[in-house]
Amino acid sequence: MSRVVRIDEEALEVALKYGKNLSLGVMKMEETIAKHARTKRDYNAIEDMIRRAIREELEVLTSRY
């Protein structure tokens, strides 16, 4: 399916940096955004795991005294 759309010249230039036409450029941008979002979530999971491990170790150390 295709549509006729109006797009700013500068926006078209940006999209063409990602793909050989507007559609491919937009699809590549979406893929890049999705990868970045997944990476961000992975960092949050790692941070939570580290915080949990430190908290557990501190509880073990303080429970002895």
C-alpha positions as CSV (number, residue, x, y, z in Angstrom):
1,M,0.0,0.0,0.0
2,S,1.3,3.4,-0.8
3,R,0.2,7.0,0.0
4,V,1.1,10.4,-1.1
5,V,2.4,12.4,1.8
6,R,4.0,15.8,2.3
7,I,7.3,15.8,4.1
8,D,9.7,18.5,4.9
9,E,12.9,18.5,2.7
10,E,15.1,18.3,5.8
11,A,13.2,15.3,7.2
12,L,13.5,13.6,3.8
13,E,17.2,14.1,3.9
14,V,17.4,12.6,7.3
15,A,15.3,9.6,6.2
16,L,17.5,9.0,3.2
17,K,20.6,8.7,5.4
18,Y,19.0,5.6,6.8
19,G,17.6,4.0,3.6
20,K,17.5,4.4,-0.2
21,N,14.0,5.8,-0.1
22,L,11.7,7.3,2.5
23,S,9.9,4.1,3.4
24,L,13.2,2.2,4.0
25,G,14.6,5.1,5.9
26,V,11.6,5.2,8.2
27,M,11.7,1.4,8.7
28,K,15.4,1.5,9.6
29,M,14.8,4.3,12.1
30,E,12.0,2.2,13.7
31,E,14.4,-0.7,14.0
32,T,17.1,1.5,15.5
33,I,14.7,2.9,18.1
34,A,13.5,-0.6,19.0
35,K,17.1,-1.8,19.5
36,H,17.9,1.2,21.7
37,A,14.8,0.5,23.8
38,R,15.8,-3.1,24.3
39,T,19.3,-2.1,25.3
40,K,18.0,0.4,27.8
41,R,15.8,-2.3,29.4
42,D,18.8,-4.6,29.6
43,Y,20.8,-2.0,31.4
44,N,18.0,-1.5,33.9
45,A,17.8,-5.2,34.6
46,I,21.5,-5.4,35.2
47,E,21.4,-2.4,37.5
48,D,18.5,-4.0,39.5
49,M,20.5,-7.3,39.7
50,I,23.6,-5.5,41.0
51,R,21.6,-3.5,43.5
52,R,19.9,-6.6,44.8
53,A,23.2,-8.4,45.2
54,I,24.7,-5.5,47.1
55,R,21.6,-5.2,49.3
56,E,21.7,-8.9,50.1
57,E,25.4,-8.8,51.0
58,L,24.9,-5.8,53.2
59,E,22.1,-7.6,55.0
60,V,24.4,-10.6,55.6
61,L,27.2,-8.4,56.9
62,T,25.0,-6.3,59.2
63,S,23.0,-9.3,60.6
64,R,26.1,-10.7,62.2
65,Y,26.5,-7.7,64.5
